[in-house]
Amino acid sequence: MARIHYADPADSDLKALAERIARERGGKLLNLYRALLNSPRLAEGWLHLFTVIRQQCELPAQYRELVILSIALWNGAEYEYRQHLPHALAAGLSQSQLEALPNGTKSPLFDDAQRAVLRYAESMTRDIHVPDEVFAAVAQYFPPRQLVELTATVAGYNMVSRVLEALKIDHED
């Protein structure tokens, strides 16, 4: 059970924003956004940031979803993991790769670029400080713009998992 109440999207002060969020997120207002609507300005900023990360970046979707699912596993954020499984499959990751995620960089199902991305994301998530050799390994696969986008994706989805878990947001099903 969530630690806070979910805002009522029918509330006149929230209705337009709640409708916009639902529209931009596939027609459904997820529990995460229902919680965030307790702070409308924050919910709006969150929507904008994650719309950019998920829909307006040049970073290929497979890398984005690879790090989102990995972060969810490392942080114990089941809600985040379950929400992104369909996105990962749609982005081209295989079911076998998803099943291999707990083994991460040890799995032969991931190519060198994917393993470099996983090491980078894990270093950012677990250690904060990324060793030069880890950065150099990932930098050989991505131009500066995509490196910034990858970094923001890792940072952003660490924030997502922390909010989900701190507030104990309920699963959608």
Backbone as a printed PyTorch tensor [residue, N CA C, xyz], in Angstrom:
tensor([[[  0.8410,  -1.1760,   0.0000],
         [  0.0000,   0.0000,   0.0000],
         [  0.8920,   1.2470,   0.0000]],

        [[  0.5320,   2.1920,  -0.8230],
         [  1.3010,   3.4290,  -0.9220],
         [  1.3100,   4.1750,   0.4090]],

        [[  2.4030,   4.8660,   0.6410],
         [  2.5470,   5.6120,   1.8930],
         [  1.8330,   6.9550,   1.8770]],

        [[  1.4060,   7.3920,   0.7120],
         [  0.6480,   8.6410,   0.5950],
         [ -0.6000,   8.3580,  -0.2270]],

        [[ -1.5700,   9.2240,  -0.1190],
         [ -2.7750,   9.0290,  -0.9270],
         [ -2.4700,   9.4780,  -2.3630]],

        [[ -3.2040,   8.8970,  -3.2710],
         [ -3.0960,   9.3050,  -4.6660],
         [ -4.0160,  10.4950,  -4.8930]],

        [[ -3.5060,  11.4950,  -5.5650],
         [ -4.3220,  12.6710,  -5.8650],
         [ -5.4810,  12.2670,  -6.7700]],

        [[ -6.5690,  12.9700,  -6.6370],
         [ -7.7510,  12.7080,  -7.4490],
         [ -7.6020,  13.4470,  -8.7770]],

        [[ -7.4310,  12.7140,  -9.8810],
         [ -7.2340,  13.3780, -11.1740],
         [ -8.4600,  14.1480, -11.6450]],

        [[ -9.6140,  13.9090, -11.0370],
         [-10.8310,  14.6400, -11.3990],
         [-10.9100,  15.9880, -10.7000]],

        [[-10.0320,  16.2060,  -9.7200],
         [ -9.9900,  17.4970,  -9.0180],
         [ -9.7970,  18.6040, -10.0540]],

        [[-10.5730,  19.6520,  -9.9500],
         [-10.5560,  20.7110, -10.9600],
         [ -9.1750,  21.3310, -11.1530]],

        [[ -8.3620,  21.4090, -10.0920],
         [ -7.0240,  21.9810, -10.2080],
         [ -6.0390,  21.0410, -10.8960]],

        [[ -6.3780,  19.7630, -10.9630],
         [ -5.4680,  18.7640, -11.5140],
         [ -5.9250,  18.1750, -12.8390]],

        [[ -7.1770,  18.3780, -13.1620],
         [ -7.7930,  17.6740, -14.2940],
         [ -7.0410,  17.8410, -15.6060]],

        [[ -6.7000,  19.0540, -15.9830],
         [ -6.0220,  19.2860, -17.2710],
         [ -4.6540,  18.6080, -17.2900]],

        [[ -3.9050,  18.7350, -16.2050],
         [ -2.5890,  18.1040, -16.1460],
         [ -2.7170,  16.5880, -16.1370]],

        [[ -3.6470,  16.0500, -15.3720],
         [ -3.8520,  14.6010, -15.3180],
         [ -4.2220,  14.0580, -16.6980]],

        [[ -5.0600,  14.7810, -17.4250],
         [ -5.4410,  14.3550, -18.7780],
         [ -4.2440,  14.3970, -19.7190]],

        [[ -3.4310,  15.4280, -19.5890],
         [ -2.2240,  15.5420, -20.4200],
         [ -1.2580,  14.3940, -20.1300]],

        [[ -1.0480,  14.1000, -18.8580],
         [ -0.1520,  12.9980, -18.4830],
         [ -0.6740,  11.6920, -19.0650]],

        [[ -1.9530,  11.4270, -18.8850],
         [ -2.5420,  10.1900, -19.4120],
         [ -2.3810,  10.1200, -20.9260]],

        [[ -2.6330,  11.2180, -21.5960],
         [ -2.5090,  11.2640, -23.0590],
         [ -1.0730,  10.9620, -23.4980]],

        [[ -0.1000,  11.5750, -22.8240],
         [  1.3020,  11.4000, -23.1930],
         [  1.8760,  10.0630, -22.7420]],

        [[  1.1630,   9.3720, -21.8800],
         [  1.6360,   8.0880, -21.3680],
         [  0.7270,   6.9410, -21.7990]],

        [[  0.1880,   7.0440, -22.9820],
         [ -0.5570,   5.9270, -23.5540],
         [ -1.9900,   5.7910, -23.1000]],

        [[ -2.5790,   6.8570, -22.5740],
         [ -3.9880,   6.8330, -22.2390],
         [ -4.3190,   6.4440, -20.8130]],

        [[ -3.2980,   6.1210, -20.0100],
         [ -3.5590,   5.6910, -18.6350],
         [ -2.7610,   6.5550, -17.6700]],

        [[ -3.3850,   6.8880, -16.5710],
         [ -2.7100,   7.6370, -15.5220],
         [ -2.1650,   6.6310, -14.5110]],

        [[ -0.8670,   6.3820, -14.5800],
         [ -0.2310,   5.4010, -13.7050],
         [ -0.2120,   5.8860, -12.2560]],

        [[ -0.1180,   4.9380, -11.3450],
         [ -0.0700,   5.2730,  -9.9260],
         [  1.0860,   6.2020,  -9.5860]],

        [[  2.2040,   6.0540, -10.2530],
         [  3.3280,   6.9610, -10.0090],
         [  2.8980,   8.4020, -10.2410]],

        [[  2.2220,   8.6520, -11.3370],
         [  1.7720,  10.0150, -11.6260],
         [  0.6410,  10.4430, -10.6960]],

        [[ -0.1890,   9.5210, -10.2890],
         [ -1.2460,   9.8660,  -9.3280],
         [ -0.6270,  10.3260,  -8.0110]],

        [[  0.5010,   9.7220,  -7.6360],
         [  1.2060,  10.1740,  -6.4390],
         [  1.8730,  11.5220,  -6.6850]],

        [[  2.5320,  11.6550,  -7.8310],
         [  3.2330,  12.9050,  -8.1440],
         [  2.2790,  14.0920,  -8.2480]],

        [[  1.0260,  13.8380,  -8.6070],
         [  0.0530,  14.9260,  -8.7320],
         [ -0.2310,  15.6170,  -7.3950]],

        [[  0.2420,  15.0390,  -6.3010],
         [  0.1590,  15.7560,  -5.0280],
         [  0.9820,  17.0400,  -5.0880]],

        [[  1.9280,  17.0920,  -5.9990],
         [  2.7230,  18.2930,  -6.2700],
         [  2.6520,  18.5480,  -7.7720]],

        [[  1.6360,  19.2720,  -8.2290],
         [  1.4150,  19.4370,  -9.6620],
         [  2.6180,  19.9660, -10.4480]],

        [[  3.3230,  20.9270,  -9.9020],
         [  4.4820,  21.4700, -10.6280],
         [  5.5720,  20.4080, -10.7680]],

        [[  5.7670,  19.6310,  -9.7330],
         [  6.7420,  18.5470,  -9.8100],
         [  6.2870,  17.5050, -10.8310]],

        [[  5.0200,  17.1390, -10.8050],
         [  4.4880,  16.1650, -11.7630],
         [  4.6920,  16.6450, -13.1950]],

        [[  4.4680,  17.9200, -13.4230],
         [  4.6430,  18.4730, -14.7710],
         [  6.1130,  18.4450, -15.1970]],

        [[  7.0120,  18.8070, -14.2980],
         [  8.4360,  18.7600, -14.6030],
         [  8.9170,  17.3410, -14.8490]],

        [[  8.4280,  16.4240, -14.0380],
         [  8.7540,  15.0040, -14.1780],
         [  8.3090,  14.5020, -15.5460]],

        [[  7.0660,  14.8350, -15.9050],
         [  6.5320,  14.4340, -17.2040],
         [  7.4210,  14.9360, -18.3260]],

        [[  7.8170,  16.1870, -18.2500],
         [  8.6540,  16.7610, -19.2990],
         [ 10.0070,  16.0480, -19.3710]],

        [[ 10.6690,  15.8840, -18.2350],
         [ 11.9800,  15.2330, -18.2220],
         [ 11.9130,  13.8350, -18.8110]],

        [[ 10.9460,  13.0410, -18.3750],
         [ 10.9120,  11.6590, -18.8260],
         [ 10.3290,  11.5110, -20.2300]],

        [[  9.5850,  12.4930, -20.6960],
         [  9.1850,  12.4950, -22.1020],
         [ 10.4200,  12.7260, -22.9670]],

        [[ 11.2670,  13.6440, -22.5590],
         [ 12.5130,  13.8850, -23.3050],
         [ 13.3690,  12.6230, -23.2980]],

        [[ 13.5900,  12.0450, -22.1270],
         [ 14.4420,  10.8550, -22.0280],
         [ 13.8940,   9.7110, -22.8680]],

        [[ 12.6000,   9.4670, -22.8060],
         [ 12.0360,   8.2900, -23.4750],
         [ 11.6600,   8.5100, -24.9260]],

        [[ 11.4220,   9.7660, -25.3300],
         [ 10.8910,   9.9610, -26.6760],
         [ 11.6600,  10.9430, -27.5450]],

        [[ 12.5780,  11.7030, -26.9660],
         [ 13.2030,  12.7610, -27.7540],
         [ 14.7240,  12.6970, -27.7680]],

        [[ 15.2860,  11.6320, -27.2800],
         [ 16.7390,  11.4860, -27.2830],
         [ 17.1890,  10.6350, -28.4700]],

        [[ 18.4420,  10.7890, -28.8290],
         [ 19.0230,  10.0020, -29.9160],
         [ 19.5710,   8.6610, -29.4310]],

        [[ 19.7200,   8.4910, -28.1280],
         [ 20.2070,   7.2210, -27.5990],
         [ 19.2660,   6.1090, -28.0540]],

        [[ 19.7910,   5.0740, -28.7030],
         [ 18.9130,   3.9840, -29.1400],
         [ 18.1270,   3.3810, -27.9750]],

        [[ 16.8690,   3.0910, -28.2530],
         [ 15.9360,   2.6250, -27.2260],
         [ 16.4120,   1.3600, -26.5180]],

        [[ 17.1050,   0.4720, -27.2140],
         [ 17.5440,  -0.7660, -26.5600],
         [ 18.4800,  -0.4780, -25.3900]],

        [[ 19.3390,   0.5360, -25.5160],
         [ 20.2500,   0.8750, -24.4180],
         [ 19.4910,   1.5360, -23.2680]],

        [[ 18.5390,   2.4030, -23.6250],
         [ 17.7200,   3.0410, -22.5980],
         [ 16.9980,   1.9920, -21.7720]],

        [[ 16.3330,   1.0670, -22.4350],
         [ 15.5560,   0.0580, -21.7240],
         [ 16.4520,  -0.9390, -20.9940]],

        [[ 17.6100,  -1.2080, -21.5350],
         [ 18.5660,  -2.0960, -20.8660],
         [ 18.9660,  -1.5180, -19.5120]],

        [[ 19.2580,  -0.2140, -19.4770],
         [ 19.6590,   0.3760, -18.2010],
         [ 18.4680,   0.5510, -17.2610]],

        [[ 17.3050,   0.8700, -17.7950],
         [ 16.1300,   1.0300, -16.9200],
         [ 15.8290,  -0.2830, -16.1980]],

        [[ 15.8080,  -1.3820, -16.9340],
         [ 15.5190,  -2.6640, -16.2980],
         [ 16.6120,  -3.0650, -15.3150]],

        [[ 17.8540,  -2.8060, -15.6770],
         [ 18.9630,  -3.1450, -14.7770],
         [ 18.8930,  -2.3330, -13.4940]],

        [[ 18.6410,  -1.0470, -13.6200],
         [ 18.5030,  -0.1840, -12.4410],
         [ 17.3700,  -0.6860, -11.5490]],

        [[ 16.2630,  -1.0480, -12.1680],
         [ 15.1330,  -1.5660, -11.3980],
         [ 15.5330,  -2.8270, -10.6290]],

        [[ 16.2850,  -3.7090, -11.2610],
         [ 16.7410,  -4.9200, -10.5720],
         [ 17.6990,  -4.5740,  -9.4360]],

        [[ 18.6880,  -3.7400,  -9.7050],
         [ 19.6810,  -3.3910,  -8.6740],
         [ 19.0280,  -2.7050,  -7.4830]],

        [[ 18.0190,  -1.8790,  -7.7540],
         [ 17.3830,  -1.1100,  -6.6900],
         [ 16.1550,  -1.7930,  -6.0900]],

        [[ 15.8280,  -2.9760,  -6.5800],
         [ 14.6640,  -3.6870,  -6.0480],
         [ 13.3570,  -2.9850,  -6.3460]],

        [[ 13.2770,  -2.3400,  -7.4980],
         [ 12.0850,  -1.5800,  -7.8770],
         [ 11.2500,  -2.4010,  -8.8630]],

        [[ 10.4450,  -3.2940,  -8.3200],
         [  9.6530,  -4.1970,  -9.1520],
         [  8.6530,  -3.4580, -10.0360]],

        [[  8.0440,  -2.4010,  -9.5080],
         [  7.0930,  -1.6020, -10.2970],
         [  7.7730,  -1.1170, -11.5760]],

        [[  8.9340,  -0.5170, -11.4250],
         [  9.6810,   0.0150, -12.5730],
         [ 10.0200,  -1.1100, -13.5510]],

        [[ 10.4680,  -2.2240, -13.0220],
         [ 10.8430,  -3.3580, -13.8630],
         [  9.6420,  -3.8460, -14.6740]],

        [[  8.5330,  -4.0710, -14.0050],
         [  7.3470,  -4.5880, -14.6910],
         [  6.8110,  -3.6080, -15.7330]],

        [[  6.8700,  -2.3220, -15.4340],
         [  6.3770,  -1.3190, -16.3830],
         [  7.2170,  -1.2900, -17.6580]],

        [[  8.5080,  -1.6040, -17.5380],
         [  9.3950,  -1.4510, -18.6920],
         [  9.6760,  -2.7340, -19.4600]],

        [[  9.2190,  -3.8700, -18.9930],
         [  9.4150,  -5.1050, -19.7570],
         [  8.8730,  -5.0020, -21.1820]],

        [[  7.6340,  -4.5500, -21.3730],
         [  7.1300,  -4.4560, -22.7490],
         [  7.9280,  -3.4700, -23.5980]],

        [[  8.3910,  -2.3840, -22.9880],
         [  9.1810,  -1.3950, -23.7290],
         [ 10.5160,  -1.9960, -24.1670]],

        [[ 11.1140,  -2.8150, -23.3070],
         [ 12.3930,  -3.4420, -23.6310],
         [ 12.2440,  -4.4060, -24.8020]],

        [[ 11.1970,  -5.1890, -24.7900],
         [ 10.9530,  -6.1130, -25.8950],
         [ 10.6870,  -5.3470, -27.1870]],

        [[  9.9090,  -4.2750, -27.0930],
         [  9.6170,  -3.4550, -28.2740],
         [ 10.8730,  -2.7690, -28.8130]],

        [[ 11.8330,  -2.5160, -27.9280],
         [ 13.0840,  -1.8510, -28.3310],
         [ 14.0730,  -2.8270, -28.9580]],

        [[ 13.7420,  -4.1140, -28.9460],
         [ 14.6010,  -5.0870, -29.6110],
         [ 15.3960,  -6.0000, -28.6920]],

        [[ 15.2590,  -5.8440, -27.3950],
         [ 15.9110,  -6.7920, -26.4920],
         [ 15.1200,  -8.0920, -26.5130]],

        [[ 15.8220,  -9.2030, -26.4410],
         [ 15.1410, -10.5010, -26.4960],
         [ 14.7120, -10.9490, -25.1060]],

        [[ 13.7780, -11.8590, -25.0780],
         [ 13.3420, -12.4400, -23.8070],
         [ 14.5290, -13.0960, -23.1070]],

        [[ 15.3960, -13.7420, -23.8740],
         [ 16.5870, -14.3800, -23.2950],
         [ 17.5050, -13.3510, -22.6500]],

        [[ 17.6560, -12.2090, -23.2880],
         [ 18.4810, -11.1530, -22.7020],
         [ 17.8610, -10.6370, -21.4040]],

        [[ 16.5510, -10.4710, -21.4010],
         [ 15.8860, -10.0000, -20.1900],
         [ 16.0720, -10.9960, -19.0450]],

        [[ 16.0010, -12.2640, -19.3620],
         [ 16.2070, -13.2950, -18.3470],
         [ 17.6600, -13.3280, -17.8750]],

        [[ 18.5900, -12.8840, -18.7160],
         [ 20.0180, -12.8880, -18.3790],
         [ 20.4500, -11.6320, -17.6160]],

        [[ 19.5680, -10.6520, -17.4830],
         [ 19.9530,  -9.3970, -16.8310],
         [ 20.5530,  -9.5690, -15.4340]],

        [[ 20.0570, -10.4790, -14.6060],
         [ 20.7040, -10.6280, -13.2970],
         [ 22.1870, -11.0080, -13.3960]],

        [[ 22.5970, -11.6310, -14.5050],
         [ 24.0130, -11.9620, -14.7180],
         [ 24.7590, -10.8420, -15.4160]],

        [[ 24.0070,  -9.8890, -15.9500],
         [ 24.5690,  -8.6890, -16.5530],
         [ 25.7330,  -8.9110, -17.4790]],

        [[ 26.8540,  -8.3210, -17.1350],
         [ 28.0190,  -8.3110, -18.0250],
         [ 28.6400,  -9.6890, -18.1910]],

        [[ 28.2610, -10.6500, -17.3810],
         [ 28.8150, -12.0030, -17.5060],
         [ 28.1040, -12.8190, -18.5810]],

        [[ 26.9520, -12.3520, -19.0260],
         [ 26.1670, -13.1070, -19.9930],
         [ 26.7020, -12.9190, -21.4100]],

        [[ 26.8550, -14.0190, -22.1390],
         [ 27.2840, -13.9200, -23.5430],
         [ 26.1760, -13.4040, -24.4680]],

        [[ 24.9760, -13.2090, -23.9230],
         [ 23.8670, -12.7240, -24.7430],
         [ 23.9600, -11.2310, -25.0320]],

        [[ 24.8560, -10.5460, -24.3210],
         [ 25.0310,  -9.1160, -24.5370],
         [ 26.3060,  -8.8770, -25.3220]],

        [[ 26.2290,  -7.9300, -26.2650],
         [ 27.4230,  -7.6020, -27.0400],
         [ 28.3130,  -6.6400, -26.2530]],

        [[ 29.4570,  -6.2880, -26.8170],
         [ 30.4220,  -5.4470, -26.1060],
         [ 29.8470,  -4.0870, -25.7280]],

        [[ 29.0790,  -3.4890, -26.6250],
         [ 28.4820,  -2.1770, -26.3360],
         [ 27.4780,  -2.2960, -25.1930]],

        [[ 26.6560,  -3.3200, -25.2210],
         [ 25.6760,  -3.5180, -24.1530],
         [ 26.3670,  -3.7700, -22.8130]],

        [[ 27.4340,  -4.5490, -22.8290],
         [ 28.1680,  -4.8020, -21.5750],
         [ 28.8000,  -3.5200, -21.0510]],

        [[ 29.3220,  -2.6890, -21.9520],
         [ 29.9010,  -1.4080, -21.5240],
         [ 28.8220,  -0.5220, -20.8990]],

        [[ 27.6480,  -0.5050, -21.4970],
         [ 26.5270,   0.2710, -20.9710],
         [ 26.1170,  -0.2560, -19.5950]],

        [[ 26.0530,  -1.5570, -19.4600],
         [ 25.6820,  -2.1560, -18.1700],
         [ 26.7100,  -1.8200, -17.0880]],

        [[ 27.9980,  -1.8880, -17.4280],
         [ 29.0350,  -1.5410, -16.4360],
         [ 28.9300,  -0.0780, -16.0280]],

        [[ 28.6980,   0.7870, -17.0110],
         [ 28.5700,   2.2200, -16.7380],
         [ 27.3650,   2.4830, -15.8230]],

        [[ 26.2250,   1.9180, -16.1840],
         [ 25.0110,   2.1170, -15.3840],
         [ 25.1790,   1.5540, -13.9750]],

        [[ 25.8100,   0.4040, -13.8720],
         [ 26.0070,  -0.1850, -12.5450],
         [ 26.9530,   0.6710, -11.7060]],

        [[ 27.9850,   1.1780, -12.3200],
         [ 28.9180,   2.0380, -11.5910],
         [ 28.2240,   3.3060, -11.1100]],

        [[ 27.4350,   3.9290, -11.9910],
         [ 26.6900,   5.1280, -11.5960],
         [ 25.6950,   4.8280, -10.4800]],

        [[ 25.0500,   3.6770, -10.5530],
         [ 24.0010,   3.3250,  -9.6020],
         [ 24.5570,   2.9080,  -8.2440]],

        [[ 25.5550,   2.0720,  -8.2680],
         [ 26.0550,   1.4950,  -7.0140],
         [ 27.1770,   2.3120,  -6.3750]],

        [[ 28.0210,   2.9060,  -7.2200],
         [ 29.2230,   3.5670,  -6.6930],
         [ 29.2060,   5.0810,  -6.8330]],

        [[ 28.3480,   5.6280,  -7.6220],
         [ 28.2470,   7.0450,  -7.9450],
         [ 29.4240,   7.5080,  -8.8020]],

        [[ 30.6250,   7.2850,  -8.3170],
         [ 31.8280,   7.7220,  -9.0280],
         [ 32.2070,   6.6780, -10.0730]],

        [[ 32.2440,   7.0990, -11.3330],
         [ 32.5310,   6.1880, -12.4360],
         [ 34.0320,   6.1960, -12.7090]],

        [[ 34.6840,   5.0380, -12.6200],
         [ 36.1110,   4.9820, -12.9300],
         [ 36.3750,   5.3600, -14.3920]],

        [[ 37.5250,   5.9420, -14.6240],
         [ 37.8890,   6.3760, -15.9760],
         [ 37.8040,   5.2460, -16.9860]],

        [[ 38.2350,   4.0480, -16.6080],
         [ 38.2350,   2.9320, -17.5580],
         [ 36.8100,   2.5020, -17.9240]],

        [[ 35.8840,   2.6340, -16.9910],
         [ 34.4830,   2.3030, -17.2770],
         [ 33.9020,   3.3310, -18.2380]],

        [[ 34.2050,   4.6090, -17.9940],
         [ 33.7240,   5.6460, -18.9010],
         [ 34.3490,   5.4910, -20.2840]],

        [[ 35.6400,   5.2440, -20.3410],
         [ 36.3250,   5.0870, -21.6320],
         [ 35.7300,   3.9350, -22.4310]],

        [[ 35.3670,   2.8600, -21.7510],
         [ 34.7860,   1.7030, -22.4430],
         [ 33.4490,   2.0550, -23.0820]],

        [[ 32.6110,   2.7850, -22.3720],
         [ 31.3030,   3.1350, -22.9410],
         [ 31.4360,   4.2570, -23.9740]],

        [[ 32.3830,   5.1470, -23.7700],
         [ 32.5470,   6.2970, -24.6680],
         [ 32.9520,   5.8900, -26.0800]],

        [[ 33.5350,   4.7290, -26.2350],
         [ 33.9280,   4.3030, -27.5860],
         [ 32.7300,   3.9340, -28.4670]],

        [[ 31.5620,   3.7720, -27.8560],
         [ 30.3710,   3.3620, -28.6110],
         [ 29.3840,   4.4950, -28.8860]],

        [[ 29.5520,   5.6280, -28.2050],
         [ 28.5460,   6.6800, -28.3010],
         [ 29.1880,   8.0490, -28.4840]],

        [[ 28.5820,   8.8970, -29.3130],
         [ 29.0470,  10.2870, -29.4130],
         [ 28.6480,  11.0570, -28.1470]],

        [[ 29.2230,  12.2440, -27.9300],
         [ 28.9430,  12.9930, -26.6990],
         [ 27.4580,  13.1830, -26.3980]],

        [[ 26.6550,  13.5020, -27.4020],
         [ 25.2310,  13.7040, -27.1390],
         [ 24.6080,  12.4590, -26.5170]],

        [[ 24.8730,  11.3000, -27.0980],
         [ 24.2960,  10.0660, -26.5870],
         [ 24.8830,   9.6800, -25.2290]],

        [[ 26.1220,  10.0400, -24.9730],
         [ 26.7040,   9.8050, -23.6430],
         [ 25.9770,  10.6250, -22.5780]],

        [[ 25.6750,  11.8650, -22.9170],
         [ 24.9190,  12.7060, -21.9790],
         [ 23.5220,  12.1180, -21.7820]],

        [[ 22.9010,  11.6780, -22.8560],
         [ 21.5630,  11.0940, -22.7570],
         [ 21.5730,   9.7940, -21.9520]],

        [[ 22.5860,   8.9650, -22.1680],
         [ 22.7260,   7.7370, -21.3970],
         [ 22.8980,   8.0630, -19.9130]],

        [[ 23.7570,   9.0200, -19.6290],
         [ 24.0210,   9.4160, -18.2410],
         [ 22.7510,   9.9510, -17.5760]],

        [[ 22.0070,  10.7950, -18.2860],
         [ 20.7610,  11.3400, -17.7390],
         [ 19.7160,  10.2410, -17.5510]],

        [[ 19.7040,   9.2650, -18.4450],
         [ 18.7680,   8.1450, -18.3140],
         [ 19.0720,   7.3410, -17.0540]],

        [[ 20.3370,   7.0300, -16.8570],
         [ 20.7270,   6.2790, -15.6570],
         [ 20.3790,   7.0790, -14.4060]],

        [[ 20.7440,   8.3430, -14.3870],
         [ 20.4620,   9.1850, -13.2140],
         [ 18.9540,   9.3140, -12.9950]],

        [[ 18.2250,   9.5690, -14.0760],
         [ 16.7780,   9.7580, -13.9650],
         [ 16.0570,   8.5240, -13.4640]],

        [[ 16.4190,   7.3590, -13.9790],
         [ 15.7120,   6.1560, -13.5600],
         [ 16.1570,   5.6550, -12.1960]],

        [[ 17.3090,   6.0810, -11.7330],
         [ 17.6390,   5.8510, -10.3250],
         [ 16.7000,   6.6800,  -9.4570]],

        [[ 16.4130,   7.9050,  -9.8920],
         [ 15.4610,   8.7370,  -9.1650],
         [ 14.0780,   8.0830,  -9.1740]],

        [[ 13.6530,   7.5820, -10.3190],
         [ 12.3440,   6.9370, -10.4080],
         [ 12.2420,   5.7940,  -9.4040]],

        [[ 13.2340,   4.9180,  -9.4090],
         [ 13.1490,   3.7620,  -8.5060],
         [ 13.1520,   4.1920,  -7.0470]],

        [[ 13.8870,   5.2390,  -6.7320],
         [ 13.9310,   5.6970,  -5.3490],
         [ 12.5870,   6.2980,  -4.9040]],

        [[ 11.9490,   7.0410,  -5.7870],
         [ 10.6260,   7.5950,  -5.4680],
         [  9.6050,   6.4650,  -5.3310]],

        [[  9.6110,   5.5490,  -6.2780],
         [  8.6700,   4.4260,  -6.2170],
         [  8.8050,   3.6430,  -4.9230]],

        [[ 10.0260,   3.3570,  -4.5440],
         [ 10.2520,   2.5210,  -3.3640],
         [ 10.0530,   3.2890,  -2.0620]],

        [[ 10.4730,   4.5500,  -2.0030],
         [ 10.2850,   5.3330,  -0.7730],
         [  8.8110,   5.5480,  -0.4640]],

        [[  8.0090,   5.7710,  -1.5220],
         [  6.5770,   6.0140,  -1.3310],
         [  5.7460,   4.7400,  -1.4190]],

        [[  6.3940,   3.6260,  -1.7290],
         [  5.7280,   2.3320,  -1.8660],
         [  4.5400,   2.4090,  -2.8330]],

        [[  4.8060,   2.9300,  -4.0120],
         [  3.7490,   3.0600,  -5.0230],
         [  3.2460,   1.6800,  -5.4030]],

        [[  1.9330,   1.5290,  -5.4500],
         [  1.3040,   0.2570,  -5.7650],
         [  1.4650,  -0.0990,  -7.2400]],

        [[  1.5880,  -1.4000,  -7.5040],
         [  1.6360,  -1.8860,  -8.8700],
         [  0.3020,  -1.6070,  -9.5520]],

        [[  0.3380,  -1.5350, -10.8430],
         [ -0.8690,  -1.2110, -11.6040],
         [ -1.8760,  -2.3630, -11.6240]],

        [[ -1.4090,  -3.5860, -11.4850],
         [ -2.3350,  -4.7240, -11.5850],
         [ -2.8380,  -5.1860, -10.2600]]])
